[in-house]
Amino acid sequence: LLAVTSLAVLLGAMMFQLGYFAPLSARVRGLFVKHRTGNPLVDSVAEHQATSPRAYWQFFHHICVLAPLGFLVTLFQISEAKSFLLLYGAITYYFSAKMNRLILLLGPIAASLGGVGLATAIRWALRQWMEVADSGEAVAKGEASAAKAKSRKSKDSKKAAVPEKEKSVEKNGPEAENWRDMLLEVYEELKVPFLEAYYEAKWQRKSSSVLILLMFVVCGMEFINYCWVVGERLSQASIILKRRTEDGEVILIDDYRQAYWWLRDQTPQDARVMAWWDYGYQINGLSNRTTLADGNTWNHEHIALLGKCLTGPEKQSYEVIRHLADYVLIWAGDNGDDIAKSPHMARIATSVYHDVCPGDPLCTQFHLNRQTREPSEMMKGSLLWKMYAHERMDEKVDPELFEEAFTSEHGYVRIFKVLNISQESKSWAADPENWLCDAPGSWLCQGQYPPALAKILQEQNPFKQLEDFNVHRDSKAEEYHAAYMKVSKERRGT
């Protein structure tokens, strides 16, 4: 059996090295590393960050107290069936702490262990007022006396068994000494006075049980109300927001839907929309328009190209965008807008195009001052900032390159039309002859960049060298990865 197992492990290792198994993705590696994965795209997603204590309380509320109690009760009453709950709870808690979005995995077991803790506490409280509790005192006192006798008997038997024990030690060494017996003896000795004190405090236990039951009633009503509030909040449309004005009036922010429907109603059906990948599905679903990226875009280099266009100088970005898109959409409000995300865009861009932030993998020179709300020089010259600040501040987009097409009611979404697009590139990309399909006539086709972008594509440093960590990486990739992790640790103070 050992030989077969060793052979299987050896064969698996050889197949792994030969590429028969896909490498662990950065998202999976993020479950086992402390802070950053080394992939700025993965690190930019809020759901991939470590879960905060506030998030646990937000989603579990009083279960945060009851579940640990249930875990301890199950641990001290271990059985084969209950061991499943312990393993399930420990594993899901570990992964939920590593990644915010995985807190969902903890829900079922947290509810189960919370139920165990709640039932145990209520059962104990009710028993204090039942006849079983009174008869149990006599039993417990008998147990205390038995524990004393057992402790004395254990000591006497140990003295009598000294010769046999010495033989065992000589034969098997000091490790053979049964230290568990010593611990059990200490436990029995300590348990006796606690049991006696516990059963003598009859009225203290009764009063404590009343307080526990009252606490569960009050907290239970609070928990039920909290569940309704959170349920209503989570069931609201994610693109329609509620805001309160300065005079206390509640208003609905419907800017996102308005913008998407404007695209649907006011643009040609073959219009292409450039936006950050976060909004790709919304644009595709609500506007029925082609978007350059969405949540299923696994091409890191393509996302980096979008980041380069949005965070790069206006003129340079335009020379790329005119070959790819007809419109550029940005989020310009205060609800996680593109300006807040733009440092991540710059980091992703420089991970592939090292000239974006030379020698600075975290692109620290591209930022917005949180106190003064003033952009850095690099951000101020970017296309994204010019579109965000267009006619709001002392900024305007170049009227020969872009034209403001739509700004939502509260300014949360802005859409700019790309002027003088390359019809040649658009026609080339739309021609099925230029698609890479898995089979003739198939719907599964991979698009290609138009030939006009060949020059900028040659500047790419493919990020897969960092993602596929089980293959050889060149010196540039190693240097970038080392610098990225070093700066990340320094900024976090670890």
ChimeraX attribute file (.defattr): number of C-alpha atoms within 10 A of each C-alpha:
attribute: neighborCount
match mode: 1-to-1
recipient: residues
	/A:1	6
	/A:2	7
	/A:3	8
	/A:4	9
	/A:5	10
	/A:6	11
	/A:7	12
	/A:8	12
	/A:9	12
	/A:10	12
	/A:11	11
	/A:12	14
	/A:13	13
	/A:14	12
	/A:15	12
	/A:16	14
	/A:17	12
	/A:18	11
	/A:19	11
	/A:20	11
	/A:21	11
	/A:22	9
	/A:23	16
	/A:24	13
	/A:25	14
	/A:26	20
	/A:27	15
	/A:28	11
	/A:29	15
	/A:30	23
	/A:31	20
	/A:32	12
	/A:33	11
	/A:34	12
	/A:35	17
	/A:36	20
	/A:37	23
	/A:38	22
	/A:39	22
	/A:40	22
	/A:41	19
	/A:42	19
	/A:43	19
	/A:44	17
	/A:45	13
	/A:46	12
	/A:47	14
	/A:48	19
	/A:49	19
	/A:50	20
	/A:51	19
	/A:52	14
	/A:53	10
	/A:54	10
	/A:55	12
	/A:56	18
	/A:57	13
	/A:58	13
	/A:59	16
	/A:60	22
	/A:61	16
	/A:62	17
	/A:63	23
	/A:64	17
	/A:65	14
	/A:66	22
	/A:67	23
	/A:68	17
	/A:69	20
	/A:70	25
	/A:71	23
	/A:72	15
	/A:73	15
	/A:74	18
	/A:75	14
	/A:76	8
	/A:77	10
	/A:78	14
	/A:79	10
	/A:80	7
	/A:81	8
	/A:82	14
	/A:83	14
	/A:84	12
	/A:85	19
	/A:86	18
	/A:87	12
	/A:88	16
	/A:89	22
	/A:90	14
	/A:91	12
	/A:92	20
	/A:93	18
	/A:94	15
	/A:95	20
	/A:96	21
	/A:97	19
	/A:98	22
	/A:99	19
	/A:100	19
	/A:101	16
	/A:102	20
	/A:103	21
	/A:104	11
	/A:105	16
	/A:106	21
	/A:107	17
	/A:108	13
	/A:109	20
	/A:110	24
	/A:111	17
	/A:112	18
	/A:113	24
	/A:114	23
	/A:115	17
	/A:116	20
	/A:117	23
	/A:118	18
	/A:119	14
	/A:120	14
	/A:121	18
	/A:122	14
	/A:123	12
	/A:124	14
	/A:125	20
	/A:126	15
	/A:127	15
	/A:128	20
	/A:129	14
	/A:130	10
	/A:131	9
	/A:132	10
	/A:133	17
	/A:134	15
	/A:135	10
	/A:136	14
	/A:137	17
	/A:138	12
	/A:139	12
	/A:140	18
	/A:141	16
	/A:142	12
	/A:143	16
	/A:144	20
	/A:145	14
	/A:146	14
	/A:147	19
	/A:148	17
	/A:149	12
	/A:150	16
	/A:151	19
	/A:152	14
	/A:153	12
	/A:154	15
	/A:155	13
	/A:156	11
	/A:157	11
	/A:158	13
	/A:159	11
	/A:160	11
	/A:161	11
	/A:162	11
	/A:163	11
	/A:164	11
	/A:165	16
	/A:166	14
	/A:167	11
	/A:168	14
	/A:169	14
	/A:170	11
	/A:171	10
	/A:172	11
	/A:173	11
	/A:174	11
	/A:175	8
	/A:176	12
	/A:177	14
	/A:178	10
	/A:179	10
	/A:180	9
	/A:181	11
	/A:182	12
	/A:183	11
	/A:184	12
	/A:185	18
	/A:186	12
	/A:187	13
	/A:188	17
	/A:189	17
	/A:190	12
	/A:191	14
	/A:192	20
	/A:193	12
	/A:194	12
	/A:195	15
	/A:196	16
	/A:197	10
	/A:198	14
	/A:199	18
	/A:200	13
	/A:201	10
	/A:202	14
	/A:203	11
	/A:204	11
	/A:205	17
	/A:206	16
	/A:207	12
	/A:208	13
	/A:209	21
	/A:210	15
	/A:211	13
	/A:212	16
	/A:213	15
	/A:214	12
	/A:215	12
	/A:216	16
	/A:217	12
	/A:218	10
	/A:219	13
	/A:220	13
	/A:221	12
	/A:222	13
	/A:223	17
	/A:224	10
	/A:225	12
	/A:226	17
	/A:227	15
	/A:228	11
	/A:229	11
	/A:230	12
	/A:231	11
	/A:232	10
	/A:233	11
	/A:234	10
	/A:235	8
	/A:236	11
	/A:237	8
	/A:238	9
	/A:239	12
	/A:240	14
	/A:241	14
	/A:242	11
	/A:243	12
	/A:244	10
	/A:245	9
	/A:246	7
	/A:247	6
	/A:248	8
	/A:249	8
	/A:250	11
	/A:251	11
	/A:252	10
	/A:253	18
	/A:254	16
	/A:255	22
	/A:256	24
	/A:257	18
	/A:258	20
	/A:259	23
	/A:260	21
	/A:261	16
	/A:262	17
	/A:263	24
	/A:264	19
	/A:265	12
	/A:266	10
	/A:267	16
	/A:268	11
	/A:269	13
	/A:270	12
	/A:271	16
	/A:272	18
	/A:273	25
	/A:274	26
	/A:275	24
	/A:276	24
	/A:277	18
	/A:278	14
	/A:279	17
	/A:280	21
	/A:281	18
	/A:282	18
	/A:283	25
	/A:284	18
	/A:285	12
	/A:286	17
	/A:287	21
	/A:288	18
	/A:289	22
	/A:290	18
	/A:291	24
	/A:292	19
	/A:293	22
	/A:294	18
	/A:295	11
	/A:296	10
	/A:297	12
	/A:298	10
	/A:299	11
	/A:300	20
	/A:301	20
	/A:302	17
	/A:303	22
	/A:304	23
	/A:305	23
	/A:306	24
	/A:307	27
	/A:308	26
	/A:309	25
	/A:310	28
	/A:311	28
	/A:312	22
	/A:313	19
	/A:314	21
	/A:315	15
	/A:316	13
	/A:317	20
	/A:318	21
	/A:319	16
	/A:320	19
	/A:321	22
	/A:322	20
	/A:323	22
	/A:324	24
	/A:325	23
	/A:326	22
	/A:327	25
	/A:328	24
	/A:329	24
	/A:330	22
	/A:331	25
	/A:332	23
	/A:333	18
	/A:334	11
	/A:335	10
	/A:336	10
	/A:337	15
	/A:338	23
	/A:339	22
	/A:340	17
	/A:341	15
	/A:342	22
	/A:343	22
	/A:344	23
	/A:345	27
	/A:346	30
	/A:347	29
	/A:348	30
	/A:349	32
	/A:350	27
	/A:351	31
	/A:352	24
	/A:353	25
	/A:354	17
	/A:355	14
	/A:356	22
	/A:357	19
	/A:358	10
	/A:359	14
	/A:360	18
	/A:361	25
	/A:362	22
	/A:363	22
	/A:364	14
	/A:365	15
	/A:366	22
	/A:367	22
	/A:368	19
	/A:369	9
	/A:370	9
	/A:371	6
	/A:372	7
	/A:373	9
	/A:374	12
	/A:375	17
	/A:376	14
	/A:377	12
	/A:378	19
	/A:379	23
	/A:380	19
	/A:381	16
	/A:382	22
	/A:383	22
	/A:384	28
	/A:385	25
	/A:386	21
	/A:387	27
	/A:388	24
	/A:389	15
	/A:390	16
	/A:391	12
	/A:392	11
	/A:393	9
	/A:394	8
	/A:395	14
	/A:396	16
	/A:397	20
	/A:398	14
	/A:399	10
	/A:400	9
	/A:401	17
	/A:402	21
	/A:403	17
	/A:404	18
	/A:405	16
	/A:406	18
	/A:407	18
	/A:408	19
	/A:409	14
	/A:410	12
	/A:411	17
	/A:412	20
	/A:413	23
	/A:414	23
	/A:415	25
	/A:416	21
	/A:417	19
	/A:418	25
	/A:419	15
	/A:420	12
	/A:421	20
	/A:422	18
	/A:423	12
	/A:424	12
	/A:425	18
	/A:426	20
	/A:427	11
	/A:428	16
	/A:429	19
	/A:430	14
	/A:431	10
	/A:432	13
	/A:433	9
	/A:434	15
	/A:435	16
	/A:436	14
	/A:437	15
	/A:438	11
	/A:439	9
	/A:440	9
	/A:441	9
	/A:442	9
	/A:443	9
	/A:444	12
	/A:445	15
	/A:446	10
	/A:447	14
	/A:448	12
	/A:449	17
	/A:450	17
	/A:451	13
	/A:452	14
	/A:453	15
	/A:454	10
	/A:455	9
	/A:456	11
	/A:457	15
	/A:458	9
	/A:459	12
	/A:460	18
	/A:461	16
	/A:462	14
	/A:463	18
	/A:464	15
	/A:465	17
	/A:466	20
	/A:467	19
	/A:468	15
	/A:469	13
	/A:470	15
	/A:471	14
	/A:472	11
	/A:473	15
	/A:474	10
	/A:475	9
	/A:476	11
	/A:477	19
	/A:478	14
	/A:479	12
	/A:480	20
	/A:481	18
	/A:482	14
	/A:483	17
	/A:484	23
	/A:485	18
	/A:486	13
	/A:487	15
	/A:488	17
	/A:489	14
	/A:490	9
	/A:491	10
	/A:492	8
	/A:493	7
	/A:494	9
